[in-house]
Amino acid sequence: MVTGGASGLGRALAHIFAAQSMHVVIADRNGDGARAVAEELPSASAFEVDVADVASIKRMADAIAEVEGDVQVLCANVGVQEIAALDRLTLDDWRWLLDVNVLGMVATVQAFLPHLRDASGLRRILLTASTSATYAAPRLGAYTTTKYAVLGYGETLRAELAAEGIGVTMVLPGGMDTTHIASSAAARPSAIGPSLTTNEDLAAVGEQMIVSASALASAEHAARNVLDALIDDRPFLVTHGPTPPEVRVRFEQLLDAYAHADD
């Protein structure tokens, strides 16, 4: 089961599982896109769903369990982006990103977890975080906040499900050559107004990526090790790129703070 499966990393994940002769269910708010990906695969079905609509996720999960059978691998992969300085973001911007990136992921797991528990054999949950969850960068504050939350949620979920043999892996993609920004803009509710992202914001983020990380990778390249990570039950998978200096600085500062906690 792959949410956000109509494009980008989700589509790449769907193809990886299909290559293992798995039946793949693809869900996306872009129903036509989900159906198009399903048609690319030997055994697949598609659902049109918005993960911000909790009731629709539950209905989809129950329908899949009834028609398709038990779910063994759940990929909660949906995420949206808003690139802007923190002081320009509105509370509506924050609510939208939190509703989709955090609460939508939580709702997806809650809806499918009973069906994972009923399944036999390999049972895994893949949560899509981001390398943005490991260090802060200007103009990405809201997105970074949601991805930090995904890590906190995922690490706790992993600890709570370990005794049941259900593994949880958090994938942290680096920069990818996908339609993520365009699809985020398309998903933005009209009620909260147009995107606040400017060309200056995009240029600033692009410069940061060039300085701190590798060049953009394809979604297929980013997804290449996901299956092994799930089988091995790894807690984290960074998809590509060198370690940005900001990551080393952040963790060194945290370790130093712990070392001096009792001073």
Residue frames relative to the residue before (quaternion, step in Angstrom):
aa qw qx qy qz dx dy dz
M 1.0000 0.0000 0.0000 0.0000 0.00 0.00 0.00
V 0.0025 0.8113 -0.5820 0.0552 3.58 -0.63 1.13
T 0.1736 -0.7539 0.6232 0.1145 3.57 -0.70 1.06
G 0.7633 0.2589 -0.2444 0.5391 3.55 -1.10 0.69
G 0.3666 0.7980 -0.4156 0.2365 3.55 1.19 0.60
A 0.5104 0.6855 -0.4113 0.3170 3.58 1.24 -0.04
S 0.8115 0.0559 -0.0038 0.5817 3.59 1.15 -0.39
G 0.8115 0.3524 -0.1935 0.4242 3.53 -1.37 -0.07
L 0.8421 -0.1148 0.1080 0.5158 3.53 -1.03 -0.86
G 0.6251 0.5558 -0.3425 0.4279 3.59 0.99 -0.77
R 0.6531 0.4959 -0.3094 0.4816 3.57 0.93 -0.86
A 0.6475 0.5153 -0.3217 0.4600 3.59 0.95 -0.84
L 0.6372 0.5192 -0.3251 0.4676 3.59 1.00 -0.78
A 0.6353 0.5400 -0.3317 0.4413 3.57 0.94 -0.87
H 0.6692 0.4923 -0.3018 0.4677 3.58 0.95 -0.84
I 0.6233 0.5414 -0.3456 0.4460 3.61 1.03 -0.71
F 0.6908 0.4631 -0.2857 0.4762 3.58 0.88 -0.90
A 0.6260 0.5401 -0.3369 0.4504 3.58 1.02 -0.75
A 0.6323 0.5411 -0.3284 0.4467 3.59 1.08 -0.71
Q 0.6689 0.4543 -0.2879 0.5131 3.58 1.29 -0.30
S 0.5295 -0.6642 0.3708 0.3754 3.57 1.31 0.43
M 0.4117 0.6817 -0.4942 0.3486 3.56 1.09 0.68
H 0.4183 -0.6297 0.5775 0.3082 3.54 -1.19 0.55
V 0.1577 -0.8150 0.5560 0.0422 3.57 -0.74 1.06
V 0.1744 -0.7487 0.6317 0.1003 3.54 -0.98 0.93
I 0.1425 -0.8025 0.5787 0.0277 3.54 -0.73 1.14
A 0.0439 -0.7956 0.6042 -0.0068 3.55 -0.79 1.05
D 0.1635 0.7674 -0.6052 0.1345 3.55 -1.00 0.82
R 0.5409 -0.5965 0.4683 0.3638 3.56 -1.17 0.48
N 0.6280 0.4517 -0.3089 0.5533 3.55 1.32 -0.37
G 0.2271 -0.8284 0.4992 0.1145 3.55 0.10 1.29
D 0.6392 0.5213 -0.3302 0.4590 3.58 0.97 -0.82
G 0.6545 0.5110 -0.3101 0.4629 3.56 0.99 -0.82
A 0.6407 0.5190 -0.3239 0.4640 3.58 0.99 -0.82
R 0.6689 0.4904 -0.3027 0.4694 3.57 0.94 -0.85
A 0.6239 0.5391 -0.3429 0.4499 3.59 1.04 -0.71
V 0.6564 0.4863 -0.3143 0.4836 3.59 0.96 -0.79
A 0.6222 0.5443 -0.3431 0.4460 3.59 0.97 -0.81
E 0.6605 0.5145 -0.3053 0.4536 3.59 1.03 -0.76
E 0.6062 0.5590 -0.3485 0.4456 3.58 1.24 -0.38
L 0.7176 0.4676 -0.2206 0.4666 3.57 1.21 -0.55
P 0.5738 -0.6248 0.4006 0.3461 3.59 -1.09 0.60
S 0.7976 0.0421 -0.0069 0.6016 3.60 1.09 -0.65
A 0.3412 0.7376 -0.5020 0.2959 3.56 -0.20 1.28
S 0.1037 -0.7531 0.6430 0.0931 3.52 -1.33 0.34
A 0.2778 -0.7821 0.5464 0.1118 3.55 -1.21 0.51
F 0.0947 -0.7665 0.6336 0.0453 3.51 -1.22 0.70
E 0.2859 -0.7167 0.6066 0.1916 3.54 -1.11 0.70
V 0.2182 0.7793 -0.5501 0.2060 3.56 -0.52 1.17
D 0.2703 -0.7197 0.6176 0.1662 3.54 -1.19 0.67
V 0.3848 -0.7613 0.4663 0.2343 3.60 -0.49 1.14
A 0.5721 0.5693 -0.3919 0.4416 3.59 1.23 -0.19
D 0.6406 0.4629 -0.3135 0.5264 3.59 1.30 -0.19
V 0.2896 -0.8170 0.4735 0.1561 3.57 0.05 1.34
A 0.6533 0.5285 -0.3247 0.4340 3.59 0.90 -0.87
S 0.6609 0.5075 -0.3202 0.4506 3.59 0.97 -0.79
I 0.6069 0.5469 -0.3572 0.4528 3.61 1.08 -0.62
K 0.6544 0.5090 -0.3095 0.4657 3.57 0.94 -0.91
R 0.6479 0.5092 -0.3245 0.4643 3.59 0.93 -0.84
M 0.6510 0.5129 -0.3150 0.4626 3.56 0.96 -0.85
A 0.6556 0.5205 -0.3199 0.4438 3.60 0.87 -0.90
D 0.6750 0.4856 -0.2957 0.4703 3.57 0.91 -0.88
A 0.6443 0.5189 -0.3198 0.4619 3.59 1.01 -0.79
I 0.6526 0.5095 -0.3160 0.4633 3.57 0.96 -0.84
A 0.6565 0.5127 -0.3140 0.4555 3.59 0.93 -0.88
E 0.6801 0.4970 -0.2884 0.4553 3.58 1.03 -0.79
V 0.7668 0.3755 -0.1878 0.4856 3.56 0.92 -0.94
E 0.7849 0.3585 -0.1675 0.4768 3.57 0.84 -1.01
G 0.5150 -0.6178 0.4440 0.3950 3.61 1.13 -0.56
D 0.7723 -0.3666 0.2552 0.4518 3.54 -1.34 -0.16
V 0.3531 -0.7047 0.5782 0.2106 3.53 -1.18 0.70
Q 0.1977 -0.8016 0.5563 0.0940 3.59 -0.76 1.03
V 0.7875 0.1416 -0.0727 0.5954 3.59 1.07 -0.69
L 0.0856 -0.7868 0.6112 0.0092 3.55 -0.77 1.11
C 0.0831 -0.7810 0.6185 0.0264 3.57 -0.77 1.07
A 0.1143 -0.7764 0.6190 0.0327 3.57 -0.41 1.26
N 0.0462 0.8829 -0.4464 0.1382 3.48 0.19 1.40
V 0.5048 0.6800 -0.4241 0.3207 3.61 1.21 -0.13
G 0.1794 0.7702 -0.6027 0.1070 3.55 -1.05 0.78
V 0.1555 -0.7727 0.6083 0.0932 3.56 -1.11 0.70
Q 0.2988 -0.7688 0.5564 0.1009 3.51 -1.24 0.58
E 0.0316 0.7454 -0.6657 -0.0145 3.54 -1.21 0.63
I 0.1565 -0.8158 0.5552 0.0417 3.55 -0.42 1.25
A 0.3931 0.6785 -0.5380 0.3092 3.56 -0.54 1.20
A 0.5988 -0.5485 0.4364 0.3875 3.56 -1.24 0.43
L 0.6377 -0.5808 0.3509 0.3645 3.55 -1.05 0.78
D 0.7030 0.4888 -0.2903 0.4273 3.58 0.90 -0.85
R 0.6547 0.4827 -0.3210 0.4851 3.59 1.28 -0.05
L 0.5634 0.6014 -0.3885 0.4124 3.58 1.23 -0.24
T 0.3254 -0.7320 0.5652 0.1971 3.55 -1.02 0.81
L 0.6460 -0.4954 0.3931 0.4275 3.57 -1.26 0.21
D 0.6039 0.5512 -0.3564 0.4522 3.58 1.11 -0.60
D 0.6079 0.5348 -0.3493 0.4717 3.60 1.08 -0.70
W 0.6613 0.5095 -0.2990 0.4624 3.55 0.91 -0.93
R 0.6625 0.5096 -0.3166 0.4485 3.58 0.87 -0.92
W 0.6409 0.5304 -0.3280 0.4476 3.57 0.97 -0.83
L 0.6992 0.4613 -0.2864 0.4651 3.60 0.76 -0.98
L 0.6584 0.4938 -0.3150 0.4728 3.59 0.97 -0.77
D 0.6331 0.5398 -0.3354 0.4420 3.59 0.98 -0.80
V 0.7379 0.4054 -0.2323 0.4870 3.58 0.89 -0.91
N 0.7739 0.4192 -0.2160 0.4228 3.57 0.57 -1.19
V 0.7702 0.3102 -0.1730 0.5298 3.58 1.05 -0.70
L 0.7611 0.3760 -0.2267 0.4774 3.58 0.49 -1.15
G 0.6128 0.5399 -0.3520 0.4572 3.59 1.09 -0.62
M 0.6442 0.5041 -0.3126 0.4828 3.57 1.06 -0.74
V 0.6440 0.5162 -0.3172 0.4671 3.56 0.95 -0.89
A 0.6696 0.5006 -0.2988 0.4603 3.58 0.89 -0.92
T 0.6258 0.5379 -0.3334 0.4559 3.59 1.04 -0.74
V 0.6736 0.4803 -0.2979 0.4762 3.57 0.88 -0.92
Q 0.6621 0.5119 -0.3198 0.4443 3.59 0.87 -0.88
A 0.6656 0.5095 -0.3080 0.4500 3.58 1.01 -0.77
F 0.7707 0.3789 -0.1923 0.4748 3.58 0.96 -0.84
L 0.5025 0.6862 -0.4253 0.3094 3.60 1.14 -0.41
P 0.6356 0.5154 -0.3660 0.4431 3.69 0.86 -0.70
H 0.6761 0.4867 -0.2956 0.4675 3.59 1.02 -0.76
L 0.5947 0.5288 -0.3562 0.4897 3.60 1.14 -0.56
R 0.6531 0.5212 -0.3132 0.4514 3.57 0.95 -0.85
D 0.6737 0.4927 -0.2921 0.4670 3.57 1.12 -0.64
A 0.5988 0.5943 -0.3545 0.4033 3.57 1.22 -0.44
S 0.3034 -0.7168 0.5912 0.2114 3.54 -1.30 0.35
G 0.7117 0.4294 -0.3235 0.4523 3.56 -1.26 0.31
L 0.8077 -0.2242 0.1955 0.5091 3.54 -1.20 -0.61
R 0.0257 0.7825 -0.6206 0.0430 3.58 -0.85 0.98
R 0.1057 0.8176 -0.5456 0.1508 3.53 -0.49 1.23
I 0.1740 -0.7331 0.6476 0.1140 3.52 -1.31 0.60
L 0.1135 -0.7718 0.6239 0.0480 3.55 -0.93 0.98
L 0.1010 -0.7881 0.6066 0.0271 3.55 -0.74 1.10
T 0.2947 -0.7616 0.5500 0.1750 3.57 -0.76 1.00
A 0.0804 -0.7645 0.6396 0.0029 3.53 -0.62 1.23
S 0.3637 -0.6979 0.5498 0.2799 3.60 -0.80 -0.98
T 0.5594 -0.5507 0.4709 0.4025 3.56 -1.21 0.34
S 0.5242 0.6165 -0.4089 0.4219 3.59 1.26 -0.24
A 0.6088 0.5529 -0.3531 0.4461 3.60 1.25 -0.26
T 0.6780 0.4943 -0.2979 0.4552 3.60 1.24 -0.03
Y 0.7944 0.0065 -0.0340 0.6064 3.59 1.23 -0.19
A 0.4747 -0.6857 0.4812 0.2701 3.55 -1.17 0.61
A 0.0441 -0.7800 0.6241 0.0144 3.55 -1.15 0.70
P 0.5664 -0.6149 0.4209 0.3520 3.61 -0.95 0.78
R 0.8181 0.2494 -0.2498 0.4540 3.54 -1.23 0.80
L 0.7033 0.4319 -0.2690 0.4965 3.62 1.24 -0.16
G 0.2581 0.8472 -0.4463 0.1281 3.56 1.29 0.28
A 0.6907 0.4666 -0.2953 0.4669 3.59 0.83 -0.91
Y 0.6524 0.5049 -0.3078 0.4741 3.58 0.93 -0.88
T 0.6479 0.5237 -0.3081 0.4594 3.57 0.94 -0.93
T 0.6350 0.5350 -0.3279 0.4505 3.58 0.94 -0.86
T 0.6803 0.4802 -0.3018 0.4642 3.59 0.88 -0.88
K 0.6831 0.4793 -0.3032 0.4602 3.60 0.96 -0.73
Y 0.5553 0.5412 -0.3925 0.4946 3.61 1.17 -0.44
A 0.6474 0.5204 -0.3123 0.4611 3.58 0.99 -0.85
V 0.6196 0.5409 -0.3447 0.4524 3.59 1.00 -0.78
L 0.6525 0.5035 -0.3234 0.4649 3.60 0.94 -0.82
G 0.6590 0.5098 -0.3150 0.4546 3.59 0.89 -0.88
Y 0.6556 0.4979 -0.2968 0.4840 3.54 1.00 -0.88
G 0.6977 0.4986 -0.2796 0.4317 3.56 0.82 -1.01
E 0.6559 0.5036 -0.3221 0.4608 3.58 0.94 -0.80
T 0.6510 0.4960 -0.3138 0.4814 3.58 1.02 -0.75
L 0.6377 0.5244 -0.3224 0.4630 3.57 0.97 -0.87
R 0.6273 0.5400 -0.3303 0.4537 3.58 0.98 -0.83
A 0.6725 0.4953 -0.2975 0.4625 3.58 0.91 -0.92
E 0.7026 0.4854 -0.2739 0.4424 3.57 0.95 -0.86
L 0.7378 0.4144 -0.2271 0.4821 3.60 1.10 -0.63
A 0.4361 0.7360 -0.4451 0.2646 3.60 1.25 -0.25
A 0.6715 0.5171 -0.3079 0.4324 3.60 0.90 -0.89
E 0.6748 0.4798 -0.2913 0.4792 3.60 1.21 -0.45
G 0.5009 -0.6718 0.4159 0.3533 3.58 1.27 -0.08
I 0.5172 0.5961 -0.4358 0.4328 3.58 1.22 0.44
G 0.2242 -0.8104 0.5306 0.1070 3.56 -0.48 1.17
V 0.1628 -0.7628 0.6198 0.0862 3.54 -1.19 0.64
T 0.0337 -0.7900 0.6117 -0.0239 3.55 -0.75 1.12
M 0.2068 -0.7603 0.6039 0.1202 3.54 -1.00 0.88
V 0.1967 -0.7780 0.5887 0.0972 3.56 -0.67 1.12
L 0.1456 -0.7903 0.5940 0.0391 3.54 -0.89 1.03
P 0.1388 -0.8156 0.5572 0.0713 3.59 0.01 1.24
G 0.3642 -0.6532 0.6075 0.2675 3.51 -1.25 0.56
G 0.7738 -0.3186 0.2359 0.4941 3.56 -1.22 -0.31
M 0.0772 -0.8091 0.5825 0.0112 3.56 -0.89 0.95
D 0.4353 -0.6678 0.5449 0.2600 3.51 -1.22 0.67
T 0.3141 0.7363 -0.5247 0.2895 3.55 0.26 1.33
T 0.5771 -0.5748 0.4528 0.3627 3.55 -1.35 -0.12
H 0.2050 0.8399 -0.4890 0.1159 3.58 1.21 0.47
I 0.6737 0.4854 -0.3102 0.4629 3.60 0.85 -0.88
A 0.6668 0.4945 -0.3034 0.4678 3.58 0.94 -0.86
S 0.6788 0.4774 -0.3043 0.4677 3.59 0.91 -0.85
S 0.6018 0.5422 -0.3552 0.4666 3.59 1.11 -0.59
A 0.6479 0.5124 -0.3146 0.4676 3.56 0.97 -0.85
A 0.6604 0.5072 -0.3054 0.4618 3.57 1.01 -0.81
A 0.6935 0.4776 -0.2713 0.4662 3.57 1.11 -0.70
R 0.5070 0.6736 -0.4184 0.3380 3.57 1.21 -0.37
P 0.4393 -0.7097 0.4747 0.2792 3.63 -0.68 1.02
S 0.5036 -0.6670 0.4564 0.3051 3.57 -0.89 0.89
A 0.5925 0.6118 -0.3581 0.3826 3.59 1.13 -0.60
I 0.7162 0.4265 -0.2712 0.4812 3.61 1.10 -0.48
G 0.5953 -0.6101 0.3527 0.3861 3.57 1.26 0.21
P 0.6999 -0.4835 0.3252 0.4129 3.56 -1.31 0.15
S 0.6574 -0.5063 0.3903 0.3990 3.53 -1.29 0.40
L 0.4004 -0.7210 0.5222 0.2174 3.55 -1.13 0.75
T 0.4791 0.6976 -0.4251 0.3212 3.58 1.27 -0.15
T 0.1620 -0.7858 0.5938 0.0610 3.56 -0.89 1.01
N 0.6603 -0.4766 0.3868 0.4326 3.55 -1.28 0.17
E 0.6091 0.5486 -0.3468 0.4559 3.58 1.10 -0.67
D 0.6287 0.5286 -0.3311 0.4644 3.60 1.02 -0.80
L 0.6734 0.5013 -0.2934 0.4573 3.56 0.88 -0.97
A 0.6491 0.5137 -0.3179 0.4623 3.57 0.99 -0.80
A 0.6483 0.5230 -0.3170 0.4536 3.58 1.00 -0.83
V 0.6662 0.4855 -0.2998 0.4802 3.57 0.97 -0.84
G 0.6363 0.5317 -0.3267 0.4535 3.58 0.98 -0.81
E 0.6467 0.5093 -0.3138 0.4731 3.58 0.98 -0.82
Q 0.6428 0.5283 -0.3175 0.4550 3.57 0.98 -0.84
M 0.6541 0.5134 -0.3156 0.4572 3.60 0.96 -0.83
I 0.6495 0.5171 -0.3213 0.4555 3.57 0.98 -0.81
V 0.6894 0.4801 -0.2779 0.4658 3.57 0.98 -0.85
S 0.8135 0.3520 -0.1359 0.4426 3.57 0.79 -1.08
A 0.8139 0.1871 -0.0815 0.5440 3.60 1.06 -0.40
S 0.6778 -0.4800 0.3653 0.4204 3.50 -1.33 -0.11
A 0.6543 -0.4602 0.3997 0.4477 3.52 -1.32 0.01
L 0.6631 -0.5020 0.3654 0.4180 3.55 -1.24 0.37
A 0.2148 -0.7587 0.6040 0.1158 3.54 -1.10 0.80
S 0.5486 -0.5742 0.4742 0.3800 3.55 -1.24 0.33
A 0.6118 -0.5435 0.4175 0.3949 3.56 -1.22 0.44
E 0.6212 0.5526 -0.3407 0.4389 3.58 1.04 -0.74
H 0.6458 0.4962 -0.3140 0.4879 3.59 1.01 -0.80
A 0.6616 0.5195 -0.3133 0.4408 3.58 0.93 -0.87
A 0.7235 0.4542 -0.2401 0.4612 3.58 1.06 -0.73
R 0.4377 0.7700 -0.4200 0.1978 3.59 1.24 -0.32
N 0.7697 0.3575 -0.1896 0.4938 3.63 1.04 -0.69
V 0.3813 0.7623 -0.4652 0.2388 3.59 1.25 0.06
L 0.6591 0.5244 -0.3266 0.4289 3.59 0.84 -0.92
D 0.6588 0.4985 -0.3105 0.4702 3.59 0.91 -0.87
A 0.6434 0.5294 -0.3261 0.4467 3.58 0.98 -0.82
L 0.6553 0.5022 -0.3082 0.4726 3.58 1.03 -0.79
I 0.6593 0.5059 -0.3123 0.4604 3.58 0.88 -0.92
D 0.7221 0.4320 -0.2335 0.4873 3.58 0.97 -0.90
D 0.3418 -0.7702 0.4692 0.2643 3.57 1.34 -0.14
R 0.1920 0.7830 -0.5608 0.1886 3.56 0.84 1.00
P 0.4852 -0.6739 0.4604 0.3137 3.61 -0.97 0.70
F 0.8094 0.1271 -0.0320 0.5725 3.59 1.03 -0.80
L 0.0229 -0.7551 0.6538 0.0433 3.52 -1.27 0.55
V 0.1488 -0.7420 0.6498 0.0715 3.56 -0.66 1.16
T 0.4144 -0.7868 0.4039 0.2146 3.55 -0.52 1.18
H 0.7948 -0.1727 0.1586 0.5598 3.59 0.92 -0.78
G 0.6815 0.5144 -0.3675 0.3687 3.51 -1.34 0.28
P 0.5447 -0.6036 0.4694 0.3444 3.57 -1.21 0.49
T 0.5984 -0.5476 0.4339 0.3921 3.57 -1.28 0.26
P 0.3821 -0.7213 0.5195 0.2525 3.62 -0.61 1.03
P 0.5850 -0.5912 0.4119 0.3722 3.63 -1.00 0.71
E 0.6110 0.5799 -0.3544 0.4060 3.61 1.05 -0.72
V 0.6100 0.5512 -0.3534 0.4464 3.59 1.11 -0.62
R 0.6673 0.4927 -0.3052 0.4678 3.58 0.87 -0.94
V 0.6473 0.5195 -0.3234 0.4545 3.58 0.94 -0.87
R 0.6590 0.5264 -0.3178 0.4332 3.57 0.87 -0.94
F 0.7256 0.4311 -0.2644 0.4667 3.58 0.76 -0.98
E 0.5976 0.5376 -0.3628 0.4714 3.60 1.09 -0.55
Q 0.6614 0.4986 -0.3069 0.4688 3.58 0.99 -0.79
L 0.6382 0.5152 -0.3256 0.4704 3.58 1.04 -0.74
L 0.6607 0.4982 -0.3051 0.4714 3.59 0.92 -0.90
D 0.6418 0.5172 -0.3205 0.4669 3.55 1.03 -0.77
A 0.6351 0.5251 -0.3275 0.4622 3.58 1.01 -0.79
Y 0.6451 0.5014 -0.3160 0.4823 3.61 1.00 -0.81
A 0.6484 0.5401 -0.3224 0.4288 3.58 0.97 -0.87
H 0.7538 0.3615 -0.1951 0.5129 3.56 1.12 -0.65
A 0.3399 0.7894 -0.4678 0.2063 3.59 1.27 0.18
D 0.7683 0.3570 -0.1895 0.4963 3.58 1.03 -0.74
D 0.3389 0.7511 -0.5017 0.2631 3.59 1.23 0.31
